[in-house]
């Protein structure tokens, strides 16, 4: 590779490094200067050429508000999860209470059927209850007889086992039907007016009243929790995803930070004197009032880095021009060589034509001599 190409590559690399260092330096410098303008902002708001300072204030407030928004979303998300756990816990409690209520209803129904004092209420269910009792007793007896039956071959044993499974299935269904009947009787009776507190039925009724009261309280609590959860969910947006909402706000903050970096860099360029020709007098005077002696080192570094970039660019242009000149010289040399080659071919062709013309003249003379002999 031509040494000049290596030098161009190195100069490009140096320029990129210098540009990166300069951008970072100017952004940090510009940020410091904007911070110094906070107390001066009111007196600058009505002046021309200072819109960037108002824009800076707007961006800073936007980032503050956006970060606060993220905190609120995270708090809502934590509360949302707490609500989900609380609702799940209370719903599980309610399921257990429902199971307990079912057991108490069955116990109440059985007690009512067994108590002569409540025959007026239970007479409607008496026939069905007696039928289920008889069926249950019959099945239990048949199962006991089958289990006590001895002897027989393997086929008898298989038939006995199959018959036992069928009978136990029927017994299970009869027990379920009996339990459901007890439940129905107990539940319907529990809705009636109070009875004497001196019997077992009254005590069971008291248990049911306590369970129902607890259930109403929990149902109200669940409803309140679900209402709060629904309100929070609606605040998460259309898809109800807090993480997407947080990411959206973070993306916005990134965009604002990019805009701030552009402001910082421009202000740093102005204050370092690199953009003097683009600054109006009022702006330049204002910058001079906020730049301190301690900033001299930063400005000096910025000027040196900027000059280094300019020098590198000029050197690159010269080297590229030098390479281009050499390329053009090579082209000229190639063109001249081609021209000489073409000229040589033309001379050869002209000589060939002259020889052919001479041959034509010789043939003509020979023809004339031959014609004289005719």
N, C-alpha and C positions, 0 to 999 in steps of 0.2 A: 504494500500500500504506500502511496505517495506520502512523504512526511507531512506535507501541507494538509492532507486529509486527516491525519492523526491530530495535528494541531487544531484543526477546525472542530473535531470531536471533543478534544479537551476543552476548547474554549466554550463550546455549547454546554458541556458539563459544568464548567466553572460559572457560567452565566446562570444556569438553573439553580445552582447552590446559592449564588449571590442573590438571585431573585427571591428564593425561599427565605433566606436570612433577612433580606430587606423587607419583605412583606410582613414577616413576624415582628420585626423591629418597629415598623410603621404602625402596625395594628396595636401593639402594646402602648406605643407612644400616643397614638390617637385616643386610645381608651383613657389614658391618664388625663389628657387634655379635656376630654368631655366631662370627666368627673369634676374637674376644676370649674367647669362652666355652670354647675348646678345652682350655685348661689347667685350667679349672674343672669340666670335665665329670664326673670321678669323684665329686666331692662332691655333684653335683646328681642323679646317676642314681637315687637312692632317694627323691627328694623329689617330692611331688605338684605338678602344674602346670608341670613342666619336660619333658614328653614331646617337645615340639617340638625341644629341643636334641638329644635322642637321635635324633630323626627327621632332623635336619640332618646329624648325623654319618653316618647310614645313607645319605642321598642322596649326600653327597660321596664316600663310599667306593664307592657304586654307580657313579657317573660315572667314577671312577678305574679301577675294574675293567672297565667297559664300553669305555673308551678303550684299555686294555691288550688287551682282547679283539679290538678292531678291528686293533690292531697285529699280533697273532698271526695273525688271518685274512689280513691283507695279506702277512705273511711266508710263510704257507702257500701263498697264491696265487702268490707269486713262485717258491717252490720247485716248485709244481705245473707252472708254465710251464717252469721249468728242466728238470724231469723229462720233460715232453713233447718238448722240444728234444733232450735227451740220448737218449731212446728212438728218436726219429725218425732221429737221426744214426746210431745203432748199427744200426738196422734197415736203413738205406740201405747201411751198410758190409757188413752181412750179405748183402744182395742182390748187391752187387758180388762178394763172396766166393763166393756161390753160382754166379754167372756164371763166375768164375775156376775154380771146382771143376768145372763142366761142361766147360770147355775142357780141363782136365787129364785128366778121365775119358776124353774123346774121344781125346786124344793117347795115353793109356795103352792104350786099346782098339786103336787103329791100330798101335801099336808091338807089342802082343801078337800081332796077326794076321800081322804081317810077320816075326816072330821064330820060327824053327823050334823053338827051345828050349821054347816054350810050346804046342806043337801039341796036347798032351793036353788042355789047357784050352780052346783055341780051336777044336778039331775040331767041336764042337757047332754053332758059328756059321759054320764055313768055307763051307758050301754057300750059306747066305744071303748071306754077304759076297761070294762070287764072283758070285752072281746079280746083286747090286746093282752090282758093278763092271762087269759085262758090259752091264747095262742103261744105266748111266751112260755108258760108252764108246760104246755104240751111239747114244745120243741126241746126244752131243757130235759124233760123226761126221756124223750126219744134219743137224745144225744147220750144221756147217762146209760140207757139200756144198750146202745150201740157200743159204748166204750167198755161195758161190762161183759159183752158177748165174747166168748172164748172159742178157740178151735178153728178148724177150716184150713184150706190150703192157701197158696199164695194169691190165687184169683179171688178167693173170698176176702182176703186181707185188703187187696186193692179195691174191691167193691165197697168194703166197709169204710176205707179211708175216703173214697170219693163221696159216699153217702154222708159221712161225717162233715166234710167240707160244705156240702150243700145245706145241711141242716144248720150248721153254724152261721152260714151266710143269711139264711132265713131268720135265725135268732137275732143276728146283728140288726137286720132291718126292722124286726119287731121292737127291739130295744130303742132304736132311733125313733120309730113312730110313737112309742110310749113317751120318750123324752120330749118329743115335739108337742104331744098332747098336754103334758105337764106344763111345758113352757107357755102354750096358748092359754091354758086355764089361769096360770099365775099372772101372765101379762095383762089379760083382760080384767081379772079381779083387782089388780093393782091400780087400775084407773077408776075404781069405784070410790065412793065416799069412805071416810075412816070407819074402822070397826073398833070393838072394845080392845083396850090395851092389856087386857088380862089373859089373852091366849097367845099361843105360838104364832098364829097368823098375824096378829098385830105386831109382834116382834120382827117377823120377816118383812112385813110392810114397812116398818121403820128402816130396815136395812136398805130396801129399795128406794125409799125417799132420799136417804143420804146419798146413795149412788147416783140417783137422777140429779140431785142438786149439784153434786161434784161434777157430773157430766155437763150440765148447763154452764157452769162456771168455766170449765175447760174449753167447751165449744166457743164461748164468747171470746176467750183468750186467743184461741186459734184463729178466729175470724179477724180479730184486731191485728194479729201478727201477719196474716195473709194480706190484709189491706196495706200495711206498711211495706211488706215485701213487694206488692204490686206497684206501689208508688215509686219505690227505689228502682225496680226493674224498668219502669217506663222512662226513668231519667237516664238510663244507659243507652238510649237510642233505639233505632228501629230493630236491630238484631239483638238487642239486649245483652251485648258483650262488653263488659267494663274494660277488658284488656285492649280491645280494639279502640275504644274511646280514649284510653290512656295513650296508646301508641299514636293516635291521631293528634293529640295535643303535643306529644313529644316531637312529632314530625313538624308541627307548626313552630315549636320553639327552635328547632334546627334551622328552619327557614329564616326566622327572625334573627338568629345569631349570625347567619350568613350575611343578612342585610346590615347588621351591626358591624361585622368585620369590614364590609365595604366602606361604611362611614368612617370607621377608625383609620383605615388605610388612607383614605382621601385626606382626612384631617392631618394625619401624620406627614403625608407628602407636602401639604401646604405649610405646616409648621417647620419642616426641615429645610424649606427654601427651594425644594426641587420643582415646585409649581408656581414660582413667583409671578410668571407672566400671566397666570390664569386667576390671580387673586385681585379683587378690587381693593382700593386703598383702605376703606373702613374695615374690611375683613383682615387685611394685613396688620393694621394697627391693633385690632382686637387680639390677634394671635400673639403679637409682640408683648401684650400686657399679661398674658397667661403663661408664656414661656419663661422659665427661670434659668438662672445661670447653671444650675445642676443639669439642665437639659442639653447643655452644649456638647457633652460627650455623645449623647444619643444622636443629635443632629449631625455631628462630625462623622459618626459611623455610617449614618444613612447616606450622607453625601458621598463618602468613599465607596460604599457598596454600589450606589447608583452610577458613579463615575466608572467603577470597575465593569459594570454591565455595559455601559456605553462604549468603553474602550474595547471590550471583548467583541461587541457587535461590529465595531469599525474594523477590528482585526479580522474578523470572520469575513466581512464584505471584501476586504483587500485580498485575503487568501482565496476566496471564491472567485474573485475577478482574475487573479493570477492563474488559477486552474482553468478558468474559462478561456483565457487568452491562449494558454498552451493547447487546449482542445481545439481552438479555432486555427492555430498554427498547424496542428496535425492535419486538420481538414484541408487547409490550403495546400500543404505538402502532398496530400493524397490527390487533391484535385489537379495539381500541376503534373504529377506523375501520370495521371489518367490522360491529361491533355497531350503529353509527349507520346504516350502509347498510341493514342488515336491519330496524332500527326504522322507517326511512323507508319501506321496502317494505311493512311491516306497516300503517303509517298509511294508505298509499295503498290497500291492500287493504280496510282497514276502511271507508274513505270510499266505495270502490266498492260494498261490501256495503250500506252505508246508503242509497246512491242506488238500488240494486236493490230494497231493501225499500220505499222510498218509491214506486217505480214499481209495485210489487205492490199497495200500498194504493190508489193512484190507479186502477188497473185494477179493483179490487174495488168502489170507489165508482161507477165508470162502469157496471159490470155492474148494480148495484142500481138506478140510474136507468133503465136500459134495461128491466129487469124490470117496472118500474111501468107501462110502456107496453104490456105484454102483456095 
